[in-house]
Amino acid sequence: MGTLESRIQERYKLLVEDLQERGVDVEDVKRRLKAQQIETPSWGYGDSGTRFGVFQQPWAARNVHERLQDAAVTHRYTGVAPSVALHIPWDKVDDWAALKQYADELGIRIGAINPNLFQDQDYKLGSVCNPDPRIRGKAIEHLLECTEIMRIVDSDILSVWLADGTNYPGQDDFRKRHQYLVEALKVAYDDLPADARMLVEYKFFEPAFYHTDLPDWGTALLVCQRLGDQAQVLIDTGHHPLGTNIEMIVALLLEYGKLGGFHFNCRKYADDDLTTGSINPQELFFDLLRAGQGGAQARLEGEDRLHDRPEPQH
């Protein structure tokens, strides 16, 4: 029977022969696969579970330094994950310059900075779209905190997702909320570091029950067009109604120069309920193919750890 490694090598040899017979340049395919860069999120290295509970795992990352350690090992094993996205305040530290240096020492870099505009108790009725000007101001201050972090850690992406919405008809004014949304994001957009981009993510539903302020790619595109050339749409492949042709969305955003990146997820019944590519791998393939042709940057949510962890040295 041979060893597992020898069986894998034999199967690979047969695959190469089959592809070459069909005119595929295998070396070019390998070169392009090695050239791709997929950014992993720091929160993906911690304990996970469902919305009903978190399941504890031995050696799960306990802080941002350990999450960076895991990201570095992922990159060492794959060669295609050189950056890690941070979520503020989950990854907040007192010394951002020291954290950047630590990432450099691990052989990775800090990527997108993600503001958290949905967990604070003040955000029960929304953050940047909240009818209360004090709470909107608080949300804007957090966005500006994140643009300052970007400058310190040399991040070139501010990735924005909002949970803002309403729960019943008449609760608030749609147009006013949209105006508040654009006004708040414009403040952060104007404070972006030079050559940085703002990625605006959308989500079909959840947690609001009646309407969501950023529910689809069209709304996100309208916001980005109002903000400027450095604002682009971020597609999460799990954030769509069933049957949505995501490949078409990718193609149109590429056509208008507004495809900023991806969060790769999969869904069958609702939002992000399955592992990437598990239901429709062909859809994922075409999304990646088109994005690669258009030069979009990929953002991947979710990775498994591949190592045991030494005790942190800090």
N, C-alpha and C positions, 0 to 999 in steps of 0.2 A: 504493500500500500504506500510505503514511503512516508516521510515526515510531512507534517502540515505545511512547512515552508516549501518543500519540494512540490507538493500538490498545487500550492498557490502559484509557484513559478511555472508549472506546466500549463495551468489554466490561463495564466497571463500570456504565455507564448502562443497559445491557440487564439486568444483574443486579438493579439497583435497581427497574427497571420490573417485572421478574418477581416480586420479593419483595413489592412494593406490591400487585400484583394478587392475591397470596395473603393479603393483610391484615397483612403484617409492617411494623411501624413501624421503618423503616431508621435514622432518626435516633436512636431509642432504642437500637437494637442498637449503633450507633457509640459512643454515650455509654457504654454498659456495657462495651464492649471497651476504651475509653480509660481507664475507671475501674479496671480490674483491675491488680493489682500482682504481678509474678512475680519471685521472688528467685533470682538466679543464684549458683552456687557459685564461689568463687575458684579452686579447682583446675581448673575447666573452661576457664580461659583459658591454661593452660600446655600444654606438649607432651603429646600423648596417644598412644594406641596400643592394644595388647591386653595380656593378662596375660603374653604371651611377649616383649614388647619395646615400647619407646617410640620413636616416630618423630619425629625432630627437625624443627622447622619454623622458617623465618626469622621473626624478630621475635616469637617466642613469649615470653610473660611469664616472667621469670626470678626474680621475688621478689614479695612481697605488694603492694608499691607499684605495680609494673607490672600486677599482676592487678587492682588497684583502678582503674588507668587504663583498662584494657579494659572493666571493668564500667561505668565512667562513660560510655564511648563507646557501649556497648550501650544504655544508658538514653537517651542523647541521640538515637540513631537510632529507638528503639522507643517511648519515652515511658512504658513500663510496667514497667521494671526498676530501681526506685530503690534497691534494697538488694542487698548481696552477703554471702553466708554465708562465714564463715571456718572453717578447719580447723586445730586445734591439735595438734601443733606445726608443721605445714607452713607456717603463716602467722605463726609466733611472732616477736615483736619485743621489743626492750628497753623501748620507751616506747609503751604502748598509748594513752595520752592523745594523743600526737603523731600516731599512726596514725588515731585518730578525727578529729582536726582535719584531717588530709590528706584523708580521705574527704569531710568536710564541704566542703572547698575544691573538690573535684571534683564536688560536687553530688549525691552519693549518701550512703547511710548504711550502717553495718555492721549486718548482720542476725543470723541464727542463729550461735551458737558451737557447733562440733562437736568434741567430744573424740575423740582417737585412742586407742582401747583395743585395737588389734590389731597394731601394727607392732613394738612393743618386744620384744626377745628374751625378756624375762621372761614374755611373754604366750603362750608356746607352748602351754600347757595352759589358757589362759583368762586373763581379767583380773579382773573383779569376781566371777566364779564360780570362780576358781582355788582348789583345795584348800589352797594355801599362804597362810596369813594375811598373810605379809609382802607377797606380790604383790597380794593383795586390797587391802591398805592403800596400796600404791603407786598402784593404779588409782583408789582413792577420793581420794587426794591430787591426782591429775590432774583428776578431776571438780571438786574444790574450786578448783583453779587456774582452771578454765574459768568457774566461777560468779563468781570475782573479776574475771576479764577482762570478763565481762558487765557488771558494775557500772561499770567504767571506760569502756567504749565505748557504754554505754546500749543493750545488746542485751536483748531481751525473750524470747529463745528459747534454750534449751539442747537441742540435738538429739542424741539418743543412739542409736547403732547398735553392736551388739556382734558380734564374730566368735566368741564363746565357744560351746563345744560339746565333744563327745567323739567319738572315732574308732572305738571298738569297745565291744561290750556289757561291762558290768562295770567300765569304766574309772573311773567315779565315780558318786556318788549323785545321782539326778535331784532329789530333794526338797531335799537340802542345797544343791545348786547354785542352785536357785530361791530358797531362803531367803537365800543370800549375795547374789544378784542384787537382791532387794527391799531388803535391808538397805543395800547400797551406794548404790543409787539414792535411797533415803530420805535418806541423809546429804546428797547433792547437792540433792535436792528441798527439804529444810529450809533450805538455804543460798541458794536462788534469790533474786534481787532482787525487790522488791515488784512485783506484777502481772506477773511473768514466768511463762513456761510451760516445762515439760519435755515434749518430744516423744519418744516411745519408738517406734523403728522396729523392724520385724521382717524376717526373711529366711528363706525356706523352707529353703534349704540353702546350703552353702559358707561357710567353708572346711572345717568339721567334716564327717566322713563318716557318723557313726552318729546323732548327735542334735545339734540346735542349741538353745541355751537360750532364744532368742526366735525361734521358727520361724514364727509365724502371728499374725494379728490378734487371735485369742482370747486367746493368752498375753499379748500386749502389753496388751490391754484389762484382763485380770486384774491385771497389774502396776500399771497406771494407777489402777485402782480402789483398790488397796492404798495407793498413794502419796497421792492426794487430788485435789481439783478442778482443780489447776493442771497435772496430768499428763494428756496426751492422746496418742492413737495417731497415728503418722505412717505413711502408706501410700506405699510405693514401688510404682508400678504394674508394675514389672518383677520384683518379688520374690514371685512366686506360681507354683504348679504350673499346668501347661497346663489350660485349660478353666475356671479359677477365675472365678466371677462377681464381679468386683471392684466392679461397680456396686452389688450387694447389700451388700457390705461397707461401702461408702461410706454407703449409706442407713441401715444399722443403727447405725453409729458416730455419724451425725448424730442419729438418734433418741435415743441415750443421751448426747448432748452430749460425745462423746469423739473426734470427728474433729479432729485438730490441724493437718493439712496433707498435702501431697503431695511426693514426688519423682517427677517424670514421666519414665518410661522405657518401653521396649517389649520384649517377648520373643516368640520363636517356639519355640526349642528349649530354652533354659535361662534364665539370669538376665541381664537387662539387655543382651541381645545385639543390639538394634536401636534405631534412632532413634525417639523419641516419636511415637506415632500411626501408625507406618509399617505395622503389621499390622492394627490394629483402631481406626481413627479414630473410629468410632461409640462405642466404649467410652470413649475419651478424652473425647469430646464430652459424654456423659452424666455422667461423673465430674465434669467441670468445671461442668456445669449444676447438678447436685445440690449440689456443694460451694458454688457461688455462692449458691444459695438458702439454704444453711445457714450462710453466713458464714465458711466455713473459709478458711485462708490457704494459698496455693499456694507450693510450693517447687520450682523447676525445676532439674534437673541438665543442664548441657550447653548451651553457646552458642558460636557462631562469632564470631571477631573481625572487625571491619569496617573496620580502619584500619591505617595504618602508624604506627610508634611513634617518637616523638622520644627521644633519650637522656634517662634520668631525671635530675632536678635535685637529687638528694639522695645 
